[in-house]
Amino acid sequence: MRRLTAIATNTFREAIRDRVLYSILFFAVGVLVLSLAVSEITIGDGEKVVRSFAQGAIRLFASGIALFLGVGLVYKELERKTIYTIASKPISRGLFLLGKYAGLMAVLAVELMLLGIFYTVLITIQQGVPAGSVYVSWFLLYLELGLLTAWALLFSTYSAPTTATFFSIAVYVIGHLADDIALFGSQAESESIQTLSQILYWLLPNFEIFNATELAVHQLPIPWAHVAGAMAYGAGYTLVVLALASAVLGQRDFK
């Protein structure tokens, strides 16, 4: 446990020093402030548009941080050759990956908390205290970030950041189109396309399970059954991806 905590703490410290993190956070805060001006140029329910714009920005920038920090986790250790020192010690590669993952998830928790506080202050000033469903939707977003980070970590175990970023973005986009892929496949006349769409639907992550933004924007309650299902899905899928990442890293020779 001490070794895991040490790796996670070191990863956390390194991540919060990354300039990419502060650049993305800066733009995220700027977009949140800009969202207040949206109500002045919107026809209709301006308050709802502001909530949608701001929550969408938080989701987008939080995912961006998870991607761009996650894809470089292992590569940076290889580039600085620190992983060779770790490999020579009695620390399993699975424990090493789990520590890196835990450290980055701590960074994402802090980042999401900061954006959430900023959102709460802005919306409270303009519209009043946000509905509780907003915070539940952010919890689901955190689960999504956990799965996305696991995928980014998997790709970082065997490829450079550029390639890992491309693969991670592809998984992210496909994951949000999973329901559309399944619907398209069910309506296709070709049996091969139907089969392929079903395979993709069940193998690739379905990030829409974690997306409760629409309910939060309309200030509607999020069913706890949905939250529980998303938690089970996210935890199970994340563990599988992390196990695969550990297996891939275990095949690499650092000697």
C-alpha positions in Angstrom: 0.0 0.0 0.0 2.9 2.4 0.8 4.4 1.8 -2.7 1.1 2.4 -4.3 0.6 5.6 -2.4 4.1 6.8 -3.2 3.6 6.2 -6.9 0.2 7.9 -6.9 1.5 10.9 -4.9 4.4 11.3 -7.3 2.1 11.1 -10.3 -0.2 13.7 -8.7 2.7 16.1 -8.1 4.0 15.7 -11.6 0.6 16.2 -13.2 -0.2 19.4 -11.4 3.0 20.9 -12.7 2.1 20.1 -16.3 1.5 23.3 -18.3 -1.1 21.5 -20.4 -3.3 21.1 -17.3 -3.2 24.8 -16.5 -3.7 25.8 -20.2 -6.9 23.7 -20.4 -8.1 24.9 -17.0 -7.6 28.5 -18.1 -9.7 28.0 -21.3 -12.3 26.1 -19.3 -12.7 29.0 -16.9 -12.8 31.4 -19.8 -15.6 29.5 -21.5 -17.6 29.3 -18.2 -17.4 33.1 -17.9 -18.3 33.4 -21.6 -21.4 31.2 -21.0 -22.9 34.0 -19.0 -22.9 36.3 -22.0 -24.8 33.6 -24.0 -28.0 34.4 -22.3 -27.9 38.0 -23.6 -27.9 36.8 -27.2 -30.2 33.8 -26.9 -33.8 33.7 -28.0 -35.9 31.7 -25.6 -34.9 30.2 -22.2 -31.6 31.9 -21.8 -30.9 30.4 -18.3 -31.3 26.8 -19.7 -28.9 27.6 -22.6 -26.3 29.0 -20.1 -26.5 25.8 -18.0 -26.2 23.6 -21.1 -23.3 25.6 -22.5 -21.4 25.7 -19.2 -22.0 22.0 -18.4 -21.0 21.0 -21.9 -17.8 23.0 -21.5 -16.9 21.3 -18.2 -17.5 17.8 -19.8 -15.4 18.7 -22.8 -12.4 20.2 -21.0 -12.4 17.6 -18.3 -12.2 14.9 -21.0 -9.4 16.8 -22.7 -7.4 16.9 -19.5 -7.9 13.1 -18.9 -6.8 12.4 -22.5 -3.7 14.6 -22.7 -2.4 13.7 -19.3 -3.2 10.0 -19.6 -1.5 9.4 -22.9 1.8 10.5 -21.6 1.9 8.7 -18.3 4.0 5.8 -19.3 5.8 7.5 -22.2 7.3 10.1 -19.8 8.7 7.4 -17.6 10.3 5.8 -20.6 11.6 9.1 -22.0 13.3 10.0 -18.7 14.3 6.4 -18.1 12.8 6.4 -14.6 10.9 3.3 -15.4 14.1 1.3 -15.7 14.8 2.1 -12.0 11.3 1.1 -11.0 11.6 -2.1 -13.0 14.7 -3.0 -11.1 12.9 -2.8 -7.8 10.4 -5.3 -6.3 7.4 -3.4 -7.7 5.1 -5.2 -10.0 4.2 -3.4 -13.2 0.5 -3.8 -12.4 1.1 -1.9 -9.1 3.0 0.7 -11.0 0.2 1.3 -13.5 -2.4 1.3 -10.7 -0.4 4.0 -8.9 -0.1 6.1 -12.0 -3.8 5.7 -12.6 -4.8 6.6 -9.0 -2.6 9.7 -9.1 -4.1 11.0 -12.3 -7.6 10.3 -11.0 -6.8 12.4 -8.0 -5.8 15.2 -10.3 -9.1 14.9 -12.2 -11.0 14.9 -9.0 -9.4 18.2 -8.0 -9.9 19.7 -11.5 -13.5 18.7 -11.6 -14.1 20.1 -8.1 -12.5 23.4 -9.0 -14.6 23.7 -12.2 -17.7 22.7 -10.2 -17.1 25.4 -7.6 -16.6 28.0 -10.3 -19.8 26.8 -12.1 -21.8 26.9 -8.8 -20.7 30.4 -8.0 -21.5 31.8 -11.5 -24.8 30.0 -11.7 -25.8 31.0 -8.2 -25.1 34.6 -8.9 -27.2 34.6 -12.1 -29.9 32.0 -11.5 -29.7 30.7 -7.9 -28.3 27.5 -6.4 -28.0 24.7 -9.0 -30.2 21.7 -8.7 -28.8 18.6 -7.0 -28.9 16.6 -10.3 -26.0 18.8 -11.6 -23.7 17.3 -9.0 -24.9 13.8 -9.6 -24.2 14.3 -13.3 -20.6 15.3 -12.4 -20.2 12.2 -10.4 -21.2 10.2 -13.5 -18.8 12.3 -15.5 -16.0 11.4 -13.1 -16.8 7.7 -13.7 -16.6 8.4 -17.5 -13.2 10.1 -17.0 -12.0 7.1 -15.0 -12.8 4.8 -18.0 -11.4 7.2 -20.5 -8.2 7.5 -18.5 -7.8 3.7 -18.4 -8.0 3.6 -22.2 -5.5 6.4 -22.5 -3.2 4.6 -20.1 -3.6 1.4 -22.1 -2.5 3.1 -25.3 0.4 4.8 -23.5 1.9 1.4 -22.6 2.9 0.6 -26.2 2.8 3.8 -28.3 4.0 7.4 -28.4 1.7 10.2 -27.1 0.7 11.3 -30.6 -0.5 7.8 -31.6 -2.0 7.2 -28.1 -3.9 10.5 -28.4 -5.4 9.5 -31.8 -6.5 6.1 -30.5 -7.9 7.6 -27.3 -9.9 10.3 -29.2 -11.2 7.6 -31.5 -12.4 5.5 -28.5 -14.0 8.6 -27.0 -15.9 9.6 -30.1 -17.0 6.0 -30.9 -18.0 5.6 -27.2 -20.4 8.5 -27.5 -21.8 7.1 -30.7 -22.2 3.6 -29.4 -26.0 3.8 -29.4 -26.1 5.3 -32.9 -23.9 2.5 -34.2 -26.2 -0.1 -32.7 -29.2 1.6 -34.2 -27.6 1.9 -37.6 -26.6 -1.7 -37.6 -30.0 -2.9 -36.6 -31.5 -1.1 -39.6 -28.9 -2.3 -42.1 -29.9 -4.9 -44.6 -26.5 -6.6 -44.6 -26.2 -9.3 -41.9 -22.4 -8.7 -41.8 -23.0 -5.0 -40.9 -25.5 -6.0 -38.3 -23.1 -8.4 -36.8 -20.2 -6.0 -36.9 -22.2 -3.2 -35.3 -23.3 -5.5 -32.4 -19.6 -6.6 -31.9 -18.5 -3.0 -31.7 -21.4 -2.1 -29.4 -20.5 -4.7 -26.9 -16.7 -4.5 -27.1 -16.2 -0.7 -27.2 -17.2 1.5 -24.2 -20.6 3.2 -24.2 -19.8 6.6 -22.7 -23.4 7.7 -23.1 -24.3 5.7 -20.0 -22.5 8.3 -18.0 -24.0 11.3 -19.8 -26.8 12.8 -17.7 -26.2 16.4 -18.8 -29.6 16.8 -20.4 -31.4 15.9 -17.1 -29.1 18.2 -15.2 -29.7 21.1 -17.6 -33.5 20.7 -17.2 -33.0 20.3 -13.5 -34.7 16.9 -13.5 -33.8 14.1 -11.0 -31.4 11.4 -12.2 -32.7 7.9 -11.3 -30.5 6.2 -8.7 -31.0 2.9 -10.6 -29.2 4.6 -13.6 -26.4 5.8 -11.3 -25.9 2.4 -9.8 -25.9 0.8 -13.3 -23.3 3.3 -14.5 -21.2 2.7 -11.4 -21.2 -1.1 -12.0 -20.5 -0.7 -15.7 -17.7 1.8 -15.2 -16.0 -0.1 -12.4 -16.1 -3.4 -14.3 -15.0 -2.0 -17.7 -12.2 0.1 -16.1 -10.8 -2.9 -14.3 -10.7 -4.9 -17.5 -8.9 -2.2 -19.4 -6.4 -1.7 -16.6 -5.8 -5.4 -16.4 -5.1 -5.4 -20.2 -2.8 -2.4 -19.8 -0.9 -4.2 -17.1 -0.6 -7.3 -19.3 0.7 -5.2 -22.2 3.3 -3.4 -20.1 4.3 -6.8 -18.6 5.3 -8.0 -22.0 7.7 -5.1 -22.6 11.4 -5.6 -21.9 13.0 -2.6 -20.1 16.4 -4.3 -19.5 
